[in-house]
Amino acid sequence: MAGSDQSAAVPRTGVLRWTALLLLCAAYIQGPVTKILDFPGAIAEMDHFGLSPAPLFAVGVIVFELAMSALILVGRWRGLAALALAGFTLAATFLALRFWEMPAGQGRMMAMNGFFEHLGLIGGFILVAIDDRARKGVTR
């Protein structure tokens, strides 16, 4: 009886785990879709951050975020994809959320909150990479 309870929990855990991965990747799916639907806006965003040529960077970000999210969700090279998104997020965070350069006020507070929320995403991706490695039985 206990064995049947345990086996019934495994598929639900798998669904819950995949849903958690989907939630972690949500911004990296929504962002590119938004950029595709408003490509001039995506180019303006790249220009705003001084990334040139802006159209090439916009396409690169779209492809990168969607590809890494897909790899995480299908479980192919999940650990590497998670680390790639962690590195991308770290770079983007220091590029876009420089709260320490902003004057005091609501804008600075929002940028600071966003900065630390992005650090949380980075931590989540690192945990995905660690979990992926552990599940493959790789030890150090």
DSSP file with accessible surface (Angstrom, degrees, kcal/mol):
  #  RESIDUE AA STRUCTURE BP1 BP2  ACC     N-H-->O    O-->H-N    N-H-->O    O-->H-N    TCO  KAPPA ALPHA  PHI   PSI    X-CA   Y-CA   Z-CA
    1    1 A M     >        0   0  190      0, 0.0     4,-1.8     0, 0.0     5,-0.2   0.000 360.0 360.0 360.0 -46.2    0.0    0.0    0.0
    2    2 A A  H  >  +     0   0   79      1,-0.2     4,-2.2     2,-0.2     5,-0.2   0.875 360.0  56.3 -63.4 -34.9    2.8    2.4    0.9
    3    3 A G  H  > S+     0   0   48      1,-0.2     4,-2.5     2,-0.2    -1,-0.2   0.892 105.5  50.1 -63.3 -39.4    4.5    1.5   -2.4
    4    4 A S  H  > S+     0   0   66      2,-0.2     4,-1.8     1,-0.2    -1,-0.2   0.883 109.5  51.4 -69.4 -34.0    1.4    2.5   -4.4
    5    5 A D  H  X S+     0   0  106     -4,-1.8     4,-1.2     2,-0.2    -2,-0.2   0.924 111.7  47.7 -64.5 -41.5    1.2    5.8   -2.6
    6    6 A Q  H  X S+     0   0  146     -4,-2.2     4,-1.2     1,-0.2     3,-0.4   0.927 111.6  48.6 -67.4 -43.6    4.9    6.5   -3.4
    7    7 A S  H  < S+     0   0   75     -4,-2.5    -1,-0.2     1,-0.2    -2,-0.2   0.856 108.7  54.7 -67.4 -30.8    4.6    5.5   -7.0
    8    8 A A  H  X S+     0   0   48     -4,-1.8     4,-0.8     1,-0.2    -1,-0.2   0.823 105.6  53.9 -69.6 -28.0    1.5    7.7   -7.4
    9    9 A A  H  X S+     0   0   38     -4,-1.2     4,-2.5    -3,-0.4    -1,-0.2   0.786  93.7  71.6 -77.1 -26.0    3.5   10.7   -6.0
   10   10 A V  H  X S+     0   0   95     -4,-1.2     4,-2.5     1,-0.2     5,-0.2   0.946  97.7  45.5 -60.6 -50.5    6.3   10.4   -8.6
   11   11 A P  H  > S+     0   0   82      0, 0.0     4,-2.4     0, 0.0    -1,-0.2   0.919 113.7  50.4 -61.8 -38.4    4.3   11.6  -11.6
   12   12 A R  H  X S+     0   0  164     -4,-0.8     4,-2.8     2,-0.2    -2,-0.2   0.910 109.9  50.5 -64.3 -38.0    2.9   14.5   -9.7
   13   13 A T  H  X S+     0   0   84     -4,-2.5     4,-3.0     2,-0.2    -1,-0.2   0.914 109.5  51.3 -64.8 -40.4    6.4   15.4   -8.5
   14   14 A G  H  X S+     0   0   42     -4,-2.5     4,-2.5     2,-0.2    -2,-0.2   0.915 111.9  45.9 -62.3 -42.6    7.6   15.3  -12.1
   15   15 A V  H  X S+     0   0   95     -4,-2.4     4,-2.6     2,-0.2    -2,-0.2   0.920 113.9  48.9 -66.1 -42.5    4.8   17.6  -13.2
   16   16 A L  H  X S+     0   0  121     -4,-2.8     4,-2.5     2,-0.2    -2,-0.2   0.923 111.6  49.5 -64.1 -42.3    5.4   20.0  -10.3
   17   17 A R  H  X S+     0   0   57     -4,-3.0     4,-2.2     2,-0.2    -2,-0.2   0.931 112.6  46.9 -62.2 -46.0    9.2   20.0  -11.1
   18   18 A W  H  X S+     0   0  112     -4,-2.5     4,-2.5     2,-0.2    -2,-0.2   0.911 111.4  51.8 -64.5 -38.9    8.5   20.8  -14.8
   19   19 A T  H  X S+     0   0   56     -4,-2.6     4,-2.6     2,-0.2    -1,-0.2   0.909 108.3  51.5 -63.6 -40.3    6.0   23.5  -13.8
   20   20 A A  H  X S+     0   0   56     -4,-2.5     4,-2.4     2,-0.2    -1,-0.2   0.912 110.1  49.2 -62.7 -40.6    8.6   25.0  -11.5
   21   21 A L  H  X S+     0   0   11     -4,-2.2     4,-2.1     2,-0.2    -2,-0.2   0.910 110.4  51.2 -63.9 -40.4   11.1   25.0  -14.4
   22   22 A L  H  X S+     0   0   62     -4,-2.5     4,-0.8     2,-0.2    -2,-0.2   0.926 110.3  48.7 -62.0 -43.4    8.5   26.7  -16.6
   23   23 A L  H >< S+     0   0  124     -4,-2.6     3,-0.7     1,-0.2     4,-0.4   0.903 109.9  51.7 -64.4 -39.3    7.9   29.4  -14.0
   24   24 A L  H 3< S+     0   0   32     -4,-2.4     3,-0.3     1,-0.2    -1,-0.2   0.882 116.0  41.5 -64.0 -35.4   11.6   30.0  -13.7
   25   25 A C  H >X S+     0   0    0     -4,-2.1     3,-1.0     1,-0.2     4,-0.6   0.499  86.2 102.0 -88.3  -4.1   11.9   30.3  -17.5
   26   26 A A  H XX S+     0   0   45     -4,-0.8     4,-3.2    -3,-0.7     3,-1.3   0.871  81.9  46.8 -52.9 -45.7    8.6   32.4  -17.8
   27   27 A A  H 3> S+     0   0   49     -4,-0.4     4,-1.9    -3,-0.3    -1,-0.3   0.818 109.9  55.1 -67.7 -26.0   10.4   35.8  -18.2
   28   28 A Y  H <4 S+     0   0   11     -3,-1.0    -1,-0.3    -4,-0.2    41,-0.2   0.441 115.1  39.4 -88.3  -1.2   12.8   34.2  -20.7
   29   29 A I  H <X S+     0   0   51     -3,-1.3     4,-1.9    -4,-0.6    -2,-0.2   0.707 117.6  46.2-105.1 -47.7    9.8   33.1  -22.8
   30   30 A Q  H  X S+     0   0  114     -4,-3.2     4,-2.7    -5,-0.2     5,-0.2   0.913 109.2  56.1 -63.1 -43.2    7.6   36.1  -22.4
   31   31 A G  H  X S+     0   0   11     -4,-1.9     4,-2.4    -5,-0.3    -1,-0.2   0.944 110.3  42.2 -58.4 -52.4   10.4   38.6  -23.1
   32   32 A P  H  > S+     0   0    0      0, 0.0     4,-2.7     0, 0.0    -1,-0.2   0.891 113.0  53.5 -63.7 -37.6   11.3   37.2  -26.5
   33   33 A V  H  X S+     0   0   64     -4,-1.9     4,-2.5     2,-0.2    -2,-0.2   0.939 110.3  48.1 -61.8 -42.9    7.7   36.8  -27.5
   34   34 A T  H  X S+     0   0   69     -4,-2.7     4,-1.5     1,-0.2    -1,-0.2   0.913 111.4  50.4 -61.6 -41.9    7.1   40.4  -26.7
   35   35 A K  H  < S+     0   0   26     -4,-2.4     7,-0.4    -5,-0.2    -1,-0.2   0.886 110.1  49.8 -64.2 -39.3   10.2   41.4  -28.7
   36   36 A I  H >< S+     0   0   95     -4,-2.7     3,-0.7     1,-0.2    -2,-0.2   0.926 112.1  47.6 -63.9 -43.8    9.0   39.4  -31.7
   37   37 A L  H 3< S+     0   0  143     -4,-2.5    -1,-0.2     1,-0.3    -2,-0.2   0.733 126.7  28.6 -71.4 -22.8    5.6   41.0  -31.5
   38   38 A D  T 3X S+     0   0   86     -4,-1.5     4,-1.9    -5,-0.2    -1,-0.3  -0.576  70.4 162.9-135.3  70.1    7.1   44.5  -31.2
   39   39 A F  H <> S+     0   0   68     -3,-0.7     4,-2.5     1,-0.2     5,-0.2   0.891  76.3  55.7 -63.5 -37.5   10.5   44.2  -33.0
   40   40 A P  H  > S+     0   0   96      0, 0.0     4,-2.4     0, 0.0    -1,-0.2   0.909 108.4  50.1 -59.1 -36.7   10.9   48.0  -33.3
   41   41 A G  H  > S+     0   0   26     -3,-0.3     4,-2.3     2,-0.2    -2,-0.2   0.885 108.4  52.5 -65.9 -37.3   10.5   48.2  -29.5
   42   42 A A  H  X S+     0   0    2     -4,-1.9     4,-2.1    -7,-0.4    -1,-0.2   0.916 110.0  48.2 -64.8 -40.8   13.1   45.4  -29.2
   43   43 A I  H  X S+     0   0   42     -4,-2.5     4,-2.7     1,-0.2    -2,-0.2   0.924 110.3  51.7 -65.3 -42.0   15.5   47.5  -31.3
   44   44 A A  H  X S+     0   0   55     -4,-2.4     4,-2.7     1,-0.2    -2,-0.2   0.889 108.0  52.8 -61.5 -38.6   14.8   50.6  -29.2
   45   45 A E  H  X S+     0   0   75     -4,-2.3     4,-1.6     2,-0.2    -1,-0.2   0.924 109.8  47.4 -62.8 -44.4   15.5   48.6  -26.1
   46   46 A M  H  <>S+     0   0    8     -4,-2.1     5,-2.8     1,-0.2    -2,-0.2   0.917 112.6  49.8 -63.9 -42.5   18.9   47.5  -27.5
   47   47 A D  H ><5S+     0   0   98     -4,-2.7     3,-1.8     1,-0.2    -2,-0.2   0.914 105.7  57.7 -58.9 -43.6   19.6   51.1  -28.5
   48   48 A H  H 3<5S+     0   0  145     -4,-2.7    -1,-0.2     1,-0.3    -2,-0.2   0.863 109.9  43.6 -56.7 -37.4   18.7   52.3  -25.0
   49   49 A F  T 3<5S-     0   0   57     -4,-1.6    -1,-0.3    -3,-0.2    -2,-0.2   0.330 118.0-111.3 -93.7   8.4   21.3   50.1  -23.5
   50   50 A G  T < 5 +     0   0   63     -3,-1.8     2,-0.6     1,-0.2    -3,-0.2   0.740  63.7 152.0  74.4  23.1   23.9   51.0  -26.1
   51   51 A L      < -     0   0   43     -5,-2.8    -1,-0.2    -6,-0.2     6,-0.1  -0.794  35.8-134.6 -92.2 120.2   24.0   47.6  -27.8
   52   52 A S  S    S+     0   0   96     -2,-0.6     2,-0.1     1,-0.3    -5,-0.0  -0.987  84.2  31.2-135.8 136.9   25.0   47.9  -31.4
   53   53 A P  S  > S-     0   0   69      0, 0.0     4,-2.2     0, 0.0     3,-0.3   0.368  80.7-164.9 -78.3 128.9   24.0   46.8  -34.0
   54   54 A A  H  > S+     0   0    4      1,-0.2     4,-2.8     2,-0.2     5,-0.2   0.860  82.1  52.6 -56.2 -44.4   20.7   46.9  -32.2
   55   55 A P  H  > S+     0   0   63      0, 0.0     4,-2.4     0, 0.0    -1,-0.2   0.920 110.6  48.9 -62.3 -38.4   18.8   44.6  -34.6
   56   56 A L  H  > S+     0   0  116     -3,-0.3     4,-2.6     1,-0.2    -2,-0.2   0.923 112.8  47.1 -65.8 -42.6   21.5   41.9  -34.4
   57   57 A F  H  X S+     0   0   84     -4,-2.2     4,-2.8     2,-0.2     5,-0.2   0.905 110.8  52.8 -64.6 -40.4   21.4   42.1  -30.6
   58   58 A A  H  X S+     0   0    0     -4,-2.8     4,-2.3    -5,-0.2    -2,-0.2   0.945 112.5  43.8 -61.3 -46.8   17.6   41.9  -30.5
   59   59 A V  H  X S+     0   0   72     -4,-2.4     4,-2.8     1,-0.2     5,-0.3   0.926 113.5  52.3 -63.9 -42.3   17.6   38.8  -32.7
   60   60 A G  H  X S+     0   0   39     -4,-2.6     4,-2.8    -5,-0.2     5,-0.2   0.915 110.4  46.9 -60.3 -43.9   20.4   37.3  -30.6
   61   61 A V  H  X S+     0   0   21     -4,-2.8     4,-2.8     2,-0.2     5,-0.3   0.926 112.6  50.4 -64.4 -43.8   18.6   37.9  -27.3
   62   62 A I  H  X S+     0   0   15     -4,-2.3     4,-2.1    -5,-0.2     5,-0.3   0.959 115.6  41.3 -59.0 -51.6   15.3   36.4  -28.7
   63   63 A V  H  X S+     0   0   89     -4,-2.8     4,-2.8     1,-0.2     5,-0.3   0.934 116.2  49.7 -64.2 -45.8   17.0   33.3  -30.0
   64   64 A F  H  X S+     0   0   60     -4,-2.8     4,-2.8    -5,-0.3     5,-0.3   0.945 112.6  44.9 -60.3 -51.4   19.2   32.8  -27.0
   65   65 A E  H  X S+     0   0   17     -4,-2.8     4,-2.0    -5,-0.2    -1,-0.2   0.917 117.3  44.4 -63.6 -42.4   16.4   33.2  -24.4
   66   66 A L  H  X S+     0   0   58     -4,-2.1     4,-2.5    -5,-0.3    -1,-0.2   0.924 115.3  48.1 -68.4 -41.8   14.0   30.9  -26.3
   67   67 A A  H  X S+     0   0   40     -4,-2.8     4,-2.5    -5,-0.3    -2,-0.2   0.933 113.5  45.9 -65.3 -45.8   16.6   28.3  -27.0
   68   68 A M  H  X S+     0   0   34     -4,-2.8     4,-2.2    -5,-0.3    -1,-0.2   0.909 113.5  50.0 -66.3 -39.1   18.0   28.1  -23.4
   69   69 A S  H  X S+     0   0    1     -4,-2.0     4,-2.6    -5,-0.3    -1,-0.2   0.929 110.7  49.9 -62.5 -43.8   14.4   28.0  -22.0
   70   70 A A  H  X S+     0   0   51     -4,-2.5     4,-2.5     1,-0.2     6,-0.3   0.921 109.5  50.9 -61.9 -43.5   13.5   25.2  -24.4
   71   71 A L  H  X>S+     0   0   42     -4,-2.5     4,-1.2     1,-0.2     5,-1.0   0.908 111.5  48.4 -61.3 -40.7   16.7   23.2  -23.5
   72   72 A I  H  <5S+     0   0    0     -4,-2.2     3,-0.3     1,-0.2    -2,-0.2   0.942 113.5  46.6 -63.6 -45.1   15.8   23.6  -19.8
   73   73 A L  H  <5S+     0   0   24     -4,-2.6    -2,-0.2     1,-0.2    -1,-0.2   0.851 116.3  42.4 -71.4 -32.9   12.2   22.5  -20.3
   74   74 A V  H  <5S-     0   0  111     -4,-2.5    -1,-0.2    -5,-0.2    -2,-0.2   0.608 108.9-122.1 -89.0 -11.0   13.0   19.4  -22.5
   75   75 A G  T ><5 +     0   0   28     -4,-1.2     2,-0.6     1,-0.3     3,-0.5   0.592  64.5 138.1  85.8  11.0   15.9   18.4  -20.2
   76   76 A R  T 3 <S-     0   0  146     -5,-1.0    -1,-0.3    -6,-0.3    -2,-0.2  -0.816  87.9 -17.7 -92.2 121.2   18.5   18.5  -23.0
   77   77 A W  T 3> S+     0   0  145     -2,-0.6     4,-2.7    -3,-0.1    -1,-0.3   0.864  88.6 162.8  50.8  38.7   21.8   20.1  -21.7
   78   78 A R  H <>  +     0   0   27     -3,-0.5     4,-2.6     1,-0.2     5,-0.2   0.896  66.2  50.0 -56.8 -46.4   19.6   21.5  -18.9
   79   79 A G  H  > S+     0   0    8      1,-0.2     4,-2.3     2,-0.2    -1,-0.2   0.923 113.3  45.2 -62.2 -44.7   22.5   22.3  -16.6
   80   80 A L  H  > S+     0   0  121      2,-0.2     4,-2.4     1,-0.2    -1,-0.2   0.909 113.5  50.0 -65.4 -41.5   24.5   24.1  -19.2
   81   81 A A  H  X S+     0   0    2     -4,-2.7     4,-2.5     2,-0.2    -2,-0.2   0.906 110.4  50.7 -63.9 -39.8   21.4   26.0  -20.4
   82   82 A A  H  X S+     0   0    0     -4,-2.6     4,-2.3    -5,-0.2    -2,-0.2   0.920 111.5  47.1 -64.7 -42.2   20.6   27.0  -16.8
   83   83 A L  H  X S+     0   0   85     -4,-2.3     4,-2.6     2,-0.2    -1,-0.2   0.879 110.2  53.7 -67.2 -35.9   24.2   28.3  -16.3
   84   84 A A  H  X S+     0   0   34     -4,-2.4     4,-2.6     2,-0.2    -2,-0.2   0.929 110.8  45.5 -63.3 -43.9   24.0   30.2  -19.6
   85   85 A L  H  X S+     0   0    0     -4,-2.5     4,-2.7     2,-0.2    -2,-0.2   0.868 111.0  54.3 -68.8 -32.6   20.8   31.9  -18.5
   86   86 A A  H  X S+     0   0    7     -4,-2.3     4,-2.4     2,-0.2    -2,-0.2   0.947 111.7  44.0 -63.2 -46.9   22.4   32.6  -15.1
   87   87 A G  H  X S+     0   0   42     -4,-2.6     4,-2.5     2,-0.2    -2,-0.2   0.920 114.3  49.5 -64.3 -42.6   25.3   34.3  -16.8
   88   88 A F  H  X S+     0   0   52     -4,-2.6     4,-3.0     1,-0.2     5,-0.2   0.927 111.7  49.2 -60.7 -44.7   23.1   36.2  -19.2
   89   89 A T  H  X S+     0   0    2     -4,-2.7     4,-2.6     2,-0.2    -2,-0.2   0.901 109.5  51.6 -64.6 -40.4   20.9   37.4  -16.4
   90   90 A L  H  X S+     0   0   76     -4,-2.4     4,-2.1     2,-0.2    -1,-0.2   0.949 113.4  44.4 -61.0 -47.8   23.9   38.5  -14.4
   91   91 A A  H  X S+     0   0   66     -4,-2.5     4,-1.6     1,-0.2    -2,-0.2   0.938 115.2  47.7 -62.7 -46.0   25.2   40.6  -17.3
   92   92 A A  H  X S+     0   0   35     -4,-3.0     4,-3.1     1,-0.2     5,-0.3   0.872 109.1  55.0 -64.5 -35.2   21.8   42.0  -18.2
   93   93 A T  H  X S+     0   0    1     -4,-2.6     4,-2.4    -5,-0.2    -1,-0.2   0.929 109.8  44.8 -64.8 -45.0   21.2   42.9  -14.5
   94   94 A F  H  < S+     0   0   94     -4,-2.1    -1,-0.2     1,-0.2    -2,-0.2   0.770 117.7  46.8 -72.0 -22.3   24.4   44.9  -14.3
   95   95 A L  H  < S+     0   0   71     -4,-1.6     3,-0.3    -5,-0.2    -2,-0.2   0.908 125.1  25.7 -80.5 -43.0   23.7   46.5  -17.6
   96   96 A A  H  < S+     0   0   43     -4,-3.1    -3,-0.2     1,-0.2    -2,-0.2   0.686 118.7  49.8-100.1 -22.4   20.0   47.4  -17.0
   97   97 A L     <  +     0   0   33     -4,-2.4     2,-2.3    -5,-0.3     3,-0.2  -0.325  55.6 152.9-121.5  55.8   19.5   47.8  -13.3
   98   98 A R    >   +     0   0   93     -3,-0.3     3,-2.1     1,-0.2     4,-0.3  -0.397   9.8 162.5 -83.2  66.1   22.3   50.1  -12.1
   99   99 A F  G >   +     0   0   29     -2,-2.3     3,-1.7     1,-0.3    -1,-0.2   0.793  65.2  67.6 -59.2 -30.8   20.3   51.4   -9.1
  100  100 A W  G 3  S+     0   0  102      1,-0.3    -1,-0.3    -3,-0.2    -2,-0.1   0.682  99.4  51.9 -66.8 -15.4   23.4   52.7   -7.4
  101  101 A E  G <  S+     0   0  123     -3,-2.1    -1,-0.3     2,-0.1    -2,-0.2   0.438  95.4  91.3 -96.3  -2.2   23.7   55.3  -10.2
  102  102 A M  S <  S-     0   0   67     -3,-1.7     3,-0.1    -4,-0.3     2,-0.0  -0.642  82.2-106.7 -96.3 151.6   20.2   56.6   -9.8
  103  103 A P        -     0   0  109      0, 0.0     5,-0.5     0, 0.0    -1,-0.1  -0.371  50.8 -85.1 -69.5 154.6   18.9   59.4   -7.7
  104  104 A A  S    S+     0   0   91      4,-0.1     2,-0.3     3,-0.1     3,-0.1  -0.235  85.5  76.6 -57.5 146.7   17.0   58.5   -4.5
  105  105 A G  S  > S-     0   0   42      1,-0.1     4,-2.3    -3,-0.1     5,-0.2  -0.876  95.7 -45.4 141.9-171.9   13.3   57.9   -5.2
  106  106 A Q  H  > S+     0   0  146     -2,-0.3     4,-2.8     1,-0.2     5,-0.2   0.886 127.6  54.3 -62.6 -41.6   10.8   55.4   -6.5
  107  107 A G  H  > S+     0   0   40      1,-0.2     4,-2.4     2,-0.2    -1,-0.2   0.915 110.6  46.5 -59.9 -43.0   12.8   54.7   -9.7
  108  108 A R  H  > S+     0   0   79     -5,-0.5     4,-2.7     2,-0.2    -1,-0.2   0.920 112.3  50.5 -65.1 -42.3   15.8   53.8   -7.7
  109  109 A M  H  X S+     0   0  113     -4,-2.3     4,-2.6     2,-0.2    -2,-0.2   0.923 111.7  47.8 -63.4 -41.4   13.8   51.6   -5.3
  110  110 A M  H  X S+     0   0  117     -4,-2.8     4,-2.6     2,-0.2    -1,-0.2   0.914 112.5  48.6 -66.9 -40.7   12.2   49.8   -8.2
  111  111 A A  H  X S+     0   0   12     -4,-2.4     4,-2.7    -5,-0.2    -2,-0.2   0.904 111.4  50.5 -64.9 -39.5   15.5   49.2  -10.0
  112  112 A M  H  X S+     0   0   64     -4,-2.7     4,-2.3     2,-0.2     5,-0.2   0.934 110.9  48.3 -64.5 -43.8   17.0   47.9   -6.7
  113  113 A N  H  X S+     0   0   84     -4,-2.6     4,-2.4     1,-0.2    -2,-0.2   0.933 112.9  48.3 -60.7 -45.2   14.1   45.5   -6.2
  114  114 A G  H  X S+     0   0   10     -4,-2.6     4,-2.4     2,-0.2    -2,-0.2   0.898 108.6  55.1 -61.5 -40.3   14.5   44.3   -9.8
  115  115 A F  H  X S+     0   0   15     -4,-2.7     4,-1.6     1,-0.2    -2,-0.2   0.951 112.5  41.3 -57.3 -50.3   18.3   43.9   -9.3
  116  116 A F  H  X S+     0   0  113     -4,-2.3     4,-1.7     1,-0.2    -1,-0.2   0.836 111.0  56.4 -73.8 -28.9   17.8   41.6   -6.3
  117  117 A E  H  X S+     0   0  130     -4,-2.4     4,-1.8    -5,-0.2    -1,-0.2   0.915 106.7  51.3 -64.4 -39.3   15.0   39.8   -7.9
  118  118 A H  H  X S+     0   0   60     -4,-2.4     4,-2.4     1,-0.2    -2,-0.2   0.867 104.6  56.1 -65.5 -36.2   17.3   39.0  -10.8
  119  119 A L  H  X S+     0   0   62     -4,-1.6     4,-2.4     1,-0.2    -1,-0.2   0.894 105.7  52.9 -60.9 -37.0   19.9   37.7   -8.3
  120  120 A G  H  X S+     0   0   48     -4,-1.7     4,-2.4     2,-0.2    -2,-0.2   0.906 107.4  50.3 -63.7 -41.0   17.2   35.3   -7.1
  121  121 A L  H  X S+     0   0   45     -4,-1.8     4,-2.6     2,-0.2    -2,-0.2   0.921 108.7  52.5 -61.8 -42.5   16.6   34.1  -10.7
  122  122 A I  H  X S+     0   0   19     -4,-2.4     4,-2.3     1,-0.2    -2,-0.2   0.934 109.0  49.7 -59.1 -45.0   20.4   33.5  -11.0
  123  123 A G  H  X S+     0   0   31     -4,-2.4     4,-2.4     1,-0.2    -1,-0.2   0.908 109.2  52.4 -60.1 -41.1   20.3   31.5   -7.8
  124  124 A G  H  X S+     0   0   19     -4,-2.4     4,-2.1     1,-0.2    -2,-0.2   0.919 109.4  48.4 -61.5 -43.2   17.4   29.5   -9.2
  125  125 A F  H  X S+     0   0    0     -4,-2.6     4,-2.2     2,-0.2    -1,-0.2   0.887 109.6  52.5 -66.4 -36.2   19.3   28.7  -12.4
  126  126 A I  H  X S+     0   0   74     -4,-2.3     4,-2.5     1,-0.2    -1,-0.2   0.925 108.6  50.8 -64.9 -40.6   22.4   27.7  -10.4
  127  127 A L  H  X S+     0   0  118     -4,-2.4     4,-2.9     1,-0.2    -2,-0.2   0.891 107.7  53.2 -63.2 -37.8   20.2   25.3   -8.4
  128  128 A V  H  X S+     0   0   15     -4,-2.1     4,-2.8     2,-0.2    -1,-0.2   0.930 109.9  48.2 -61.0 -44.0   18.8   23.8  -11.6
  129  129 A A  H  X S+     0   0   13     -4,-2.2     4,-2.3     2,-0.2    -2,-0.2   0.919 112.9  47.4 -63.8 -41.9   22.3   23.2  -12.8
  130  130 A I  H  X S+     0   0  100     -4,-2.5     4,-2.6     2,-0.2    -2,-0.2   0.931 113.5  48.1 -64.2 -44.5   23.3   21.6   -9.5
  131  131 A D  H  X S+     0   0   54     -4,-2.9     4,-2.6     2,-0.2    -2,-0.2   0.914 110.4  51.6 -62.8 -42.4   20.2   19.4   -9.5
  132  132 A D  H  X S+     0   0   16     -4,-2.8     4,-1.2    -5,-0.2    -1,-0.2   0.930 111.3  47.4 -61.2 -43.8   20.8   18.4  -13.2
  133  133 A R  H  <>S+     0   0  112     -4,-2.3     5,-2.0     1,-0.2     3,-0.3   0.921 112.6  49.1 -63.6 -44.0   24.3   17.3  -12.3
  134  134 A A  H ><5S+     0   0   65     -4,-2.6     3,-1.5     1,-0.2    -2,-0.2   0.896 108.2  53.9 -64.4 -39.0   23.2   15.4   -9.2
  135  135 A R  H 3<5S+     0   0  150     -4,-2.6    -1,-0.2     1,-0.3    -2,-0.2   0.768 105.4  53.9 -67.4 -25.8   20.5   13.6  -11.2
  136  136 A K  T 3<5S-     0   0  121     -4,-1.2    -1,-0.3    -3,-0.3    -2,-0.2   0.424 115.8-117.5 -86.5  -1.4   23.0   12.4  -13.7
  137  137 A G  T < 5 +     0   0   56     -3,-1.5     2,-0.5     1,-0.3    -3,-0.2   0.687  60.2 153.3  76.0  19.3   25.1   11.0  -10.9
  138  138 A V      < -     0   0   67     -5,-2.0     2,-0.3     2,-0.0    -1,-0.3  -0.708  19.2-179.6 -84.3 122.8   28.1   13.2  -11.5
  139  139 A T              0   0  126     -2,-0.5    -5,-0.0    -3,-0.1     0, 0.0  -0.880 360.0 360.0-121.5 159.6   30.0   13.7   -8.3
  140  140 A R              0   0  264     -2,-0.3    -2,-0.0     0, 0.0     0, 0.0  -0.898 360.0 360.0-122.2 360.0   33.1   15.6   -7.5
